[in-house]
Amino acid sequence: MKKIILTSFAAAAVLAFTVSCASTPKDSASADNTQTEKTEKNTKTAKKIKVINTENQAKKEETPESIYIKKIEGITLTVSSFPKETTAGRAFSAPFVFKAVKKDGSPAAGLDIAINYPEAKTEGKTAFGLANLTTDENGTVTFVPAVPSTSFNSEISAYPAGDITNAVIAQEASKASARASYKVRTNLGQAGGTIAIVDFTSEGKPITNNSVSSSNLLMALMKLGFKRVGNADFTNAVLKDDTQAVYKSAKALLGNNSAWLVFGTVKYAGPVKQTEDGKHTLTLDGVITCLNMKDGTILYETKRSATVKEDKEWNCLPKARTELAESFAKELNYGL
């Protein structure tokens, strides 16, 4: 009896083991399938990561303006030296020297510099030339202009080279530029000339004889070293405001005895006014044109005003005429 019971327990143990072994592979396969499903799900839902190359993006975003601004950042241009004024037909006594330094004060070597300088005149208007130089190891550039063939009362400028047809670059170049006086006196001061200026009354009527403004300009020019200068009356031609009519009238009268002719008008800008402090003030407006008597071309033209303040009303007109004449003389000294 005991033997039967033992056999039954043994059989039960064997059966239990068999069932256990049979069920284990099934559970494992189920777990593997579940894991696979999760992996596939995660794979499907995973987001793509976009890689951005910041270096290439920065390069794409650069513009001509930003490149120029970056190039000149911290650069300072100054005038090291420049020559005294000269006379048309004579070379400057020394070169124009500009220096470029970095923010830390060290020389900006190898920097391209553009030089903008007066080169010629057309109908009295200054035309500028452009020279491109590169700074040396000391950060300097030296510019020696050609012998000027005509007079100038202008400036020469140096700036970091760039496309100044671009408005933004032109503005930045102007801010970074260095400027120097470029003065060339006329060589016609000894050649002989004629003046014909028409004065006007306070009522706006032309004075057809004895031009005080012509005489004042003649004296002012002589003080500057001009010689062989005289006055002439071409009132009717001047009042027509016709340059060629003036030239023909002057040519008929003067022939080849005058190298140049200055003509124009001097008018009241308004009546003489009394100021709050009891004094009197007057403004005169003057316009003059200078012709080359060889061919009638315009050598120079300008407009100027003179305002004076005097204790006595009758002193205003002569004082204003004198100041205007002196202003015109200085202009002509570098404009003819």
Rosetta blueprint (number, residue, H / E / L):
1 M L
2 K H
3 K H
4 I H
5 I H
6 L H
7 T H
8 S H
9 F H
10 A H
11 A H
12 A H
13 A H
14 V H
15 L H
16 A H
17 F H
18 T H
19 V H
20 S H
21 C H
22 A H
23 S H
24 T H
25 P H
26 K H
27 D H
28 S H
29 A H
30 S H
31 A H
32 D H
33 N H
34 T H
35 Q H
36 T H
37 E H
38 K H
39 T H
40 E H
41 K H
42 N H
43 T H
44 K H
45 T H
46 A L
47 K L
48 K L
49 I L
50 K L
51 V L
52 I L
53 N L
54 T H
55 E H
56 N H
57 Q H
58 A H
59 K H
60 K H
61 E H
62 E L
63 T L
64 P H
65 E H
66 S H
67 I H
68 Y H
69 I H
70 K H
71 K H
72 I H
73 E L
74 G L
75 I L
76 T E
77 L E
78 T E
79 V E
80 S E
81 S E
82 F L
83 P L
84 K L
85 E L
86 T E
87 T E
88 A L
89 G L
90 R L
91 A L
92 F L
93 S L
94 A L
95 P L
96 F E
97 V E
98 F E
99 K E
100 A E
101 V E
102 K L
103 K L
104 D L
105 G L
106 S L
107 P E
108 A L
109 A L
110 G L
111 L L
112 D E
113 I E
114 A E
115 I E
116 N E
117 Y E
118 P E
119 E E
120 A E
121 K E
122 T E
123 E L
124 G L
125 K E
126 T E
127 A E
128 F E
129 G E
130 L E
131 A E
132 N E
133 L E
134 T E
135 T L
136 D L
137 E L
138 N L
139 G L
140 T E
141 V E
142 T E
143 F E
144 V L
145 P L
146 A L
147 V L
148 P L
149 S L
150 T L
151 S L
152 F E
153 N E
154 S E
155 E E
156 I E
157 S E
158 A E
159 Y E
160 P E
161 A L
162 G L
163 D L
164 I L
165 T L
166 N L
167 A H
168 V H
169 I H
170 A H
171 Q H
172 E H
173 A H
174 S H
175 K H
176 A L
177 S L
178 A E
179 R E
180 A E
181 S E
182 Y E
183 K E
184 V E
185 R E
186 T L
187 N L
188 L L
189 G L
190 Q L
191 A L
192 G L
193 G E
194 T E
195 I E
196 A E
197 I E
198 V E
199 D E
200 F E
201 T L
202 S L
203 E L
204 G L
205 K L
206 P E
207 I E
208 T L
209 N L
210 N L
211 S L
212 V H
213 S H
214 S H
215 S H
216 N H
217 L H
218 L H
219 M H
220 A H
221 L H
222 M H
223 K H
224 L L
225 G L
226 F L
227 K L
228 R L
229 V E
230 G E
231 N E
232 A L
233 D L
234 F L
235 T H
236 N H
237 A H
238 V H
239 L H
240 K L
241 D L
242 D L
243 T H
244 Q H
245 A H
246 V H
247 Y H
248 K H
249 S H
250 A H
251 K H
252 A H
253 L H
254 L H
255 G L
256 N L
257 N L
258 S L
259 A L
260 W E
261 L E
262 V E
263 F E
264 G E
265 T E
266 V E
267 K E
268 Y E
269 A L
270 G L
271 P L
272 V L
273 K E
274 Q E
275 T L
276 E L
277 D L
278 G L
279 K L
280 H E
281 T E
282 L E
283 T E
284 L E
285 D E
286 G E
287 V E
288 I E
289 T E
290 C E
291 L E
292 N E
293 M L
294 K L
295 D L
296 G L
297 T L
298 I E
299 L E
300 Y E
301 E E
302 T E
303 K E
304 R E
305 S E
306 A E
307 T E
308 V E
309 K E
310 E E
311 D L
312 K L
313 E H
314 W H
315 N H
316 C H
317 L H
318 P H
319 K H
320 A H
321 R H
322 T H
323 E H
324 L H
325 A H
326 E H
327 S H
328 F H
329 A H
330 K H
331 E H
332 L H
333 N H
334 Y L
335 G L
336 L L
